[in-house]
Amino acid sequence: MMNSKHVATLIETGTKLSKHEEGDDVDHSYFKSLVGSLRYLTCTRPDILFSVGLVSRFMESPTTTHLKVAKRILRYLRGTLDYGFFYSSSKEFKLEGYCDSDWAGDTNDRKSTSGYVFFIGNTAFTWSSKKQPIVTLSTCELEFCKMIQL
């Protein structure tokens, strides 16, 4: 991976992963180690949070397709080594929050993934992206459930 070409996006457009994905099984311990390392990176790189959460769903039976997506995240990180947080002093303490979801985005169980980010001034101080435990009937219901969890 050290000599791999970097990519501009985390996941190729139109990629839908499934538990019933075509491809050979891969070494479970290698895949779990790779995804665990990526999960650790999400503490300082919230831009990879959704993609890492997506590949984390396939820890029990990873295939070559799932491994390919995980390695693409590494290739993205290779091209964005200079990304990170910059905390500066500011006199503006305006609180802003954003929330979004992909209504019924999981093709296996129709559950949604939703996330949020909060800023004070220009600085993000908390964020999350996670698969919801229930099936919701609308995006409004989904985003309301997410805001209640805060």
N, C-alpha and C positions, 0 to 999 in steps of 0.2 A: 504493500500500500504506500510505502514511502516514495516510490517513483510514479505513482498513478497520476493521471491527469485530473485536475480539479473540475468540478461541475458547478453551474450557477444556481441550480435548484436542488432541493432536498429529495424530492420525489418526481419521477417523470409524470407529465400530464396524463391523466386518464388511468393511473395505476389504482387498481382495486385489489387489495389482498384478501385472501380467504383461507379458512382452515383447510379447505379441500383444494389447495393450490397444487397445480401440476409441478413435478420436479422431484428429484431424489432427496432423501433425507440427508441432513448434514449433522455433524458432530454436535450433540446437544450442549456439552460443556463449553465448547468453543463459542457457540452462538450465545449462550447465557453470559459468558464472560464479556463478549463484545457488547452486548446490549446493556449489561450492568455498567460497563465503563461509559457508554453513551448516556445512560441515566444519570450518572455522577456529573457529567458535563452540563446537564440541563440546569444545574444550580447557577451557572454563570453564563449560559448560552440559551436563553428562553426561545430563541428563534428555531431551535431544533426540537422543542418540547413535543409538538404534535407528532412529528415523524417518528421520534423515539418511542412515544406512547403507542403508536401504530404497530411497530415491529415487536414491541413488548408483548403484544397479545398472542404471539405465536411461539412462546418459550417452550411449550410442551412437545410440539411436533414441527420444528422448523424445517423448511425445504430450501432448495437452492434459490428459489425466487425470494424468499424472506431474507436469506443471507445477502443476496444481491442488493436489496433495498438497504439493509444495514450498512453494507460497504459503500453504497452511494452517499450515505450520510457522512461517512469518513472522508470521502472525496470532496464533499461540500465543505467540511471543516478545514481541509487542507487549503482550499482557496480563500478561506475567510479567517485566517489566523489572527488578523489584526482587528477583528470584531470583538467587542466587549462593552463593558459599562464604563461610563465616564461620569463621575460624581463631581459636580462643581457647586460652589456656593452660589446662592441665589436669594434675592429678597422676596421673590414670588413664591408663595406657599399655596398655590391653587391645587386642590385635589381633583383629579380626573380619573375616571374609570371606564373601561370598555369591556364588553362581553359579546361573545359570538358563539355560534354553534353550527354543526353540520347535521341538520335534522335527519335522523335515521340513516346515518352514514355507514354503519357497520352492516355489511351484506350478510353476515351470519345470523345476527339476532335483531337487527333493525334498531339497535340502541344508538344514541347520538353521542358525539364527542363535543364538549363545550369547554370554553376557556374564558379567562379574564385577565386583565392587567390593570394595575393602578399606578398612577403617577402622582408625585408631589413636585410641582414645578415641571422640569424637564426630565426628572429621574424616576424610572420604574423602581418600585420598592417591593411589590409582590405580584405574582402571576401564577396561573395554574392552567393546566389543560388535562382533562380527564374524561373517560368514558362514563356516561351516566348509568346508574344502577337500574333505572326503570325505562320502559318504553313510553315516550311522550307522544301526544296526538297532534301537536303543533309546535312551531318554533317559539311562539309566545309562551306556551306552557314550559318548554324546555329552558328558556332563558330565565323565566320566573323561578323555576326550581334551582337553577344555578345560583341566582342571586340570594336565595334563601340559605344556601349552603355557606355563604360567606359569613 
